[in-house]
Amino acid sequence: YLILATGASPRPLSIPGEMEYKGHGISYCATCDAKYFQDKEVIVVGGGNSAVEEAEFISKFASKITMIHQFDKLQANKEAQEKLFANPKVSIRFECEPRKFEKDGDKMLVTLENLNTKQHETLTTDGVFVFVGMKPNLDLFGSQFETDNWGYLKVSEDMETSIPNVFSVGDINSKKYRQITTAVADGT
C-alpha cells in the first residue's frame, strides 16, 4: 500500500520577479508575515475568500492595503466582502493584473496592467501578498491519476485513488474544504 499526502501549495502568478522576491518582499502567508508590515503599505493580489480574509487579517498590522483583482467584482462571500469594504485601510483596484515585480531598496515595485485600457502603471509598496488559489502537489507523479477539473485527486470514500492500493489524504484530494480537520479525517 502507498499513501500520498503531498498537500497543496499556493498557486504562483508566474510573472517576472515573483520567484526572485519570494520571501524577500512577496509572501503567500498572512499569518506568517503580516506582523513584519506593522504601519507599512502592502498590496494583496486576489479577490476570492482567501484574499479577502487575509487582507482583513493583514489590516491589523499594515497602515494601507491595495487589493489588485482581475475581475470587476470580488469573488469572496458577501459577509467577508462587506467587512472588507467597511475597512478604511483597504482600497481595491478592479480589472487589473500584476505583470512584473521589481525591487528598489526596501520597496517593492509592482507593474500593473489595466485589463480594459491595456495601460501599465507601477505601484510602490513595502510588500506583496499573493492569494490566487492553491494547486495540488502532484508534479512528482505525472498524469497517471484521475483528477478533477482543478487537478486534485479523485478518491473513493476510503481514500483510494484511481490506482489500486494507492491512497491519498489531505489537501491533494478533490474536496469542498481543505483544512487540517479534513486532512486528519482523511487519514483516519
C-alpha positions in Angstrom: 0.0 0.0 0.0 1.0 3.6 -0.7 -0.4 6.7 0.9 0.1 10.1 -0.8 0.0 13.1 1.5 1.9 15.8 -0.5 -0.7 18.6 0.1 -1.2 21.7 -2.0 0.9 24.9 -2.4 0.0 28.5 -3.2 -0.6 29.0 -6.9 2.1 31.3 -8.3 1.3 34.2 -10.7 4.3 33.1 -12.8 5.4 36.6 -13.7 8.9 38.2 -13.8 10.3 38.8 -10.3 8.0 36.6 -8.4 10.3 33.7 -7.7 13.3 36.1 -7.2 11.5 38.0 -4.4 9.5 35.2 -2.8 10.3 35.5 0.9 12.0 38.9 0.2 9.0 41.2 -0.4 6.5 38.6 -1.7 4.6 36.4 0.7 1.9 33.7 0.3 1.1 33.6 4.1 -0.5 36.4 6.0 -0.4 34.6 9.4 3.4 34.1 8.8 4.4 37.5 7.6 1.8 40.2 8.2 3.5 41.2 11.5 6.5 42.3 9.6 4.4 45.0 7.9 3.4 47.0 11.0 2.4 50.5 9.9 3.6 49.8 6.3 1.8 49.6 3.0 1.1 46.3 1.2 -0.5 45.0 -2.0 -2.8 42.0 -1.9 -3.3 40.1 -5.2 -6.6 38.2 -5.4 -10.3 38.6 -4.8 -11.6 35.3 -3.5 -12.3 34.3 0.0 -8.7 33.7 0.9 -7.5 37.1 -0.4 -10.4 39.0 1.3 -10.0 37.2 4.6 -6.2 37.5 4.6 -6.4 41.2 3.7 -8.7 41.7 6.7 -6.1 40.0 8.9 -3.2 42.0 7.4 -5.1 45.2 8.2 -4.4 44.6 11.9 -0.8 45.4 11.1 -0.5 47.3 7.8 -1.4 51.0 7.5 -2.7 50.7 3.9 -3.7 47.7 1.7 -4.3 47.9 -2.0 -6.0 44.9 -3.4 -5.4 44.0 -7.1 -8.1 41.9 -8.7 -8.6 40.8 -12.3 -12.4 40.9 -12.3 -14.8 43.8 -11.8 -16.1 42.4 -8.5 -14.7 40.3 -5.7 -15.4 36.5 -5.6 -15.5 36.2 -1.8 -18.6 35.5 0.2 -20.9 38.5 0.8 -20.2 38.8 4.6 -16.4 38.9 4.0 -16.8 41.5 1.3 -18.9 43.7 3.4 -16.4 43.6 6.2 -13.6 44.4 3.8 -15.5 47.3 2.1 -16.0 48.8 5.6 -12.3 48.7 6.4 -10.8 52.2 5.8 -7.3 50.8 5.3 -8.3 48.8 2.2 -8.7 50.1 -1.4 -9.4 47.8 -4.4 -8.1 48.1 -8.0 -10.5 46.1 -10.1 -9.8 44.7 -13.6 -6.0 44.9 -13.1 -3.3 42.2 -13.0 0.3 42.4 -11.9 2.7 41.9 -14.8 6.1 42.3 -13.1 7.7 42.6 -9.6 10.9 44.6 -9.0 12.8 45.8 -6.0 14.1 49.3 -5.3 16.0 49.2 -2.0 13.5 48.1 0.6 10.5 48.8 -1.6 8.6 46.5 -4.0 7.7 47.9 -7.4 4.6 46.3 -8.9 3.8 46.9 -12.6 0.1 46.6 -13.1 -1.9 46.3 -16.3 -5.4 47.7 -16.6 -7.2 44.9 -18.4 -9.6 47.4 -20.1 -7.2 50.0 -21.3 -4.1 47.8 -21.5 -2.2 50.7 -19.8 0.6 49.8 -17.4 1.5 51.6 -14.2 3.9 50.9 -11.4 2.9 51.0 -7.7 5.4 51.3 -4.9 4.8 49.3 -1.8 6.5 47.7 1.2 5.4 44.2 0.5 3.1 42.0 -1.7 0.8 39.1 -0.6 -0.4 36.7 -3.3 -3.7 34.8 -2.7 -4.8 33.4 -6.1 -5.6 29.9 -5.1 -3.8 26.7 -4.4 -2.5 23.9 -6.6 -2.1 20.2 -5.7 1.4 18.9 -5.3 1.2 16.3 -8.0 4.1 17.2 -10.3 6.1 14.3 -8.9 3.6 11.7 -10.2 2.9 13.0 -13.7 -0.6 12.4 -15.1 -1.2 8.8 -14.0 -4.0 9.5 -11.5 -7.6 10.5 -12.2 -8.1 14.2 -11.2 -11.0 16.7 -11.1 -11.2 19.8 -13.3 -8.8 21.7 -11.0 -6.1 18.9 -10.9 -6.9 17.5 -7.4 -7.0 13.7 -7.0 -10.4 11.9 -7.2 -10.6 9.3 -4.4 -13.2 6.8 -3.2 -14.9 7.2 0.2 -12.0 5.0 1.5 -9.4 7.5 0.1 -8.3 5.1 -2.7 -7.1 6.7 -5.9 -7.7 5.5 -9.4 -4.6 3.2 -9.0 -5.3 0.1 -6.8 -3.7 0.1 -3.4 -2.6 3.8 -3.7 -4.5 6.0 -1.2 -4.4 9.8 -0.8 -5.2 12.1 2.1 -5.3 15.8 2.8 -5.2 18.8 0.6 -4.1 16.9 -2.5 -7.7 15.4 -2.7 -10.7 16.8 -4.5 -13.0 18.1 -1.7 -15.1 21.0 -0.6 -13.0 22.1 2.3 -9.2 22.0 2.7 -8.5 22.3 6.4 -6.4 20.4 8.9 -9.6 18.8 10.3 -10.5 17.3 6.9 -6.9 16.1 6.3 -6.9 14.3 9.7 -10.3 12.8 8.9 -8.9 11.5 5.5 -6.0 9.9 7.4 -8.4 8.2 9.8 
